[in-house]
Amino acid sequence: MTAIPAPTDDPDEKIEISLASALELAHLGLGTMIDIRQTFEIEMKGAIPDTVHIPLFEVKVLLGHALTEDEQDILDAGTPSAIDVKDFFSTVNHLHNVHDHILLCVCNSGRRSIYAAQLLRSLGYDKALSVAGGFQAWKKLQVMPLATS
């Protein structure tokens, strides 16, 4: 079992991208937003339109990685997804290799997505990035007050 490196403070490790840049890449067809939250999180809070859902904790288990106690609690809080190893690699290969897309990982706040991007990079998907601020940042964009005269 290969260990995934911890997030780094190395400025040369460009693993995080702004929400605005990620949305632009997706709009231009150069990237795909991948929501790595658990299904119950999406059901409770909502989803960013046109994202692909690949739940991170199920993927970690499929790949033989141990979950922390907090991760296991979050996984146990919902119903496990029907994803399997074949589905995971088929989806990621299709996006990354066939469409030559940048994989834009989104979680709730931007912390788990850093890990997800590093995990994808460790598996050979070098165009994986974490979207800074995650779903919370996207939600803030949606509730911007309208200007009044």
C-alpha positions as CSV (number, residue, x, y, z in Angstrom):
1,M,0.0,0.0,0.0
2,T,1.5,3.3,-1.1
3,A,1.2,6.3,1.3
4,I,-0.1,9.5,0.0
5,P,2.1,12.5,0.8
6,A,0.6,15.0,3.2
7,P,-0.3,18.5,1.9
8,T,2.8,20.5,1.3
9,D,3.6,24.2,1.8
10,D,5.9,24.1,-1.2
11,P,5.0,27.0,-3.4
12,D,6.2,25.1,-6.5
13,E,3.5,22.4,-5.8
14,K,0.7,24.1,-7.6
15,I,-2.2,21.9,-6.5
16,E,-4.8,24.5,-5.7
17,I,-6.8,26.6,-8.1
18,S,-9.2,29.4,-7.4
19,L,-12.9,28.8,-7.8
20,A,-13.2,31.4,-10.6
21,S,-10.4,29.8,-12.6
22,A,-11.9,26.3,-12.1
23,L,-15.3,27.5,-13.2
24,E,-13.8,29.1,-16.3
25,L,-11.8,25.9,-17.2
26,A,-15.0,23.9,-16.8
27,H,-17.0,26.5,-18.9
28,L,-14.4,26.3,-21.7
29,G,-14.5,22.5,-21.7
30,L,-10.9,22.2,-20.5
31,G,-11.7,20.8,-17.0
32,T,-14.3,18.8,-15.1
33,M,-15.3,19.6,-11.6
34,I,-15.3,16.4,-9.5
35,D,-17.3,16.6,-6.2
36,I,-15.6,14.3,-3.8
37,R,-18.1,14.8,-0.9
38,Q,-20.2,12.0,0.4
39,T,-23.7,11.5,-1.1
40,F,-25.5,12.7,2.1
41,E,-23.5,15.9,2.0
42,I,-24.6,16.7,-1.5
43,E,-28.2,15.8,-0.6
44,M,-28.1,18.1,2.4
45,K,-26.2,21.1,1.0
46,G,-26.7,20.8,-2.8
47,A,-24.3,20.4,-5.7
48,I,-22.5,22.6,-8.2
49,P,-24.2,22.0,-11.6
50,D,-22.4,19.8,-14.1
51,T,-20.0,18.1,-11.6
52,V,-19.1,14.5,-11.5
53,H,-19.6,12.8,-8.2
54,I,-16.8,10.5,-7.0
55,P,-16.9,10.1,-3.2
56,L,-13.4,10.3,-1.8
57,F,-13.8,8.0,1.2
58,E,-15.2,5.1,-0.8
59,V,-12.3,5.6,-3.2
60,K,-9.8,5.5,-0.4
61,V,-11.3,2.2,0.9
62,L,-11.4,0.7,-2.6
63,L,-7.7,1.5,-3.0
64,G,-6.8,-0.1,0.3
65,H,-6.1,3.1,2.2
66,A,-7.0,3.4,5.9
67,L,-9.6,6.0,6.9
68,T,-9.0,8.2,9.9
69,E,-11.6,7.9,12.7
70,D,-13.3,11.2,11.5
71,E,-13.4,9.9,7.9
72,Q,-14.9,6.6,9.0
73,D,-17.5,8.5,11.0
74,I,-18.4,10.6,7.9
75,L,-18.5,7.5,5.8
76,D,-20.8,5.7,8.3
77,A,-23.1,8.7,8.4
78,G,-24.4,8.0,4.9
79,T,-25.3,5.1,2.6
80,P,-22.3,3.8,0.7
81,S,-22.2,4.6,-3.0
82,A,-22.3,1.9,-5.6
83,I,-18.9,2.9,-6.9
84,D,-16.3,0.2,-7.6
85,V,-12.7,0.2,-8.7
86,K,-13.7,-0.3,-12.3
87,D,-16.2,2.6,-12.2
88,F,-13.7,4.9,-10.6
89,F,-10.9,4.3,-13.0
90,S,-13.2,4.3,-16.0
91,T,-14.6,7.7,-15.0
92,V,-11.3,9.2,-14.2
93,N,-9.6,7.8,-17.3
94,H,-12.4,9.0,-19.5
95,L,-12.1,12.5,-18.2
96,H,-8.4,12.8,-17.9
97,N,-7.1,10.8,-20.8
98,V,-9.9,10.7,-23.4
99,H,-11.1,14.3,-22.9
100,D,-7.7,15.6,-21.8
101,H,-9.5,17.4,-19.0
102,I,-8.0,18.9,-15.9
103,L,-9.6,17.1,-12.9
104,L,-10.9,19.9,-10.6
105,C,-11.6,18.3,-7.1
106,V,-14.2,20.0,-5.0
107,C,-15.2,19.3,-1.4
108,N,-17.1,21.3,1.1
109,S,-14.4,23.8,2.1
110,G,-11.2,22.9,0.1
111,R,-9.4,20.8,2.6
112,R,-10.3,17.2,1.5
113,S,-10.0,18.2,-2.1
114,I,-6.3,18.9,-1.6
115,Y,-5.9,15.3,-0.5
116,A,-8.0,14.1,-3.4
117,A,-5.9,15.9,-5.9
118,Q,-2.7,14.5,-4.4
119,L,-4.3,11.0,-4.5
120,L,-5.1,11.4,-8.1
121,R,-1.6,12.7,-8.9
122,S,-0.1,9.7,-7.1
123,L,-2.2,7.5,-9.4
124,G,-0.7,9.1,-12.4
125,Y,-3.3,11.8,-13.1
126,D,-1.0,14.7,-13.2
127,K,-3.7,17.3,-14.2
128,A,-5.5,17.1,-10.9
129,L,-6.1,20.2,-8.9
130,S,-8.0,21.2,-5.7
131,V,-10.6,24.0,-5.9
132,A,-9.9,26.5,-3.2
133,G,-12.9,27.2,-0.9
134,G,-14.9,24.3,-2.3
135,F,-18.7,24.2,-2.3
136,Q,-18.9,26.9,0.4
137,A,-17.1,29.4,-1.9
138,W,-19.4,28.4,-4.8
139,K,-22.5,28.8,-2.6
140,K,-21.3,32.3,-1.6
141,L,-21.2,33.3,-5.3
142,Q,-24.8,32.2,-5.6
143,V,-26.1,34.4,-2.8
144,M,-24.4,37.6,-3.8
145,P,-26.8,40.5,-3.1
146,L,-28.2,42.3,-6.1
147,A,-27.4,45.9,-6.5
148,T,-30.3,48.2,-5.8
149,S,-30.8,51.7,-7.1
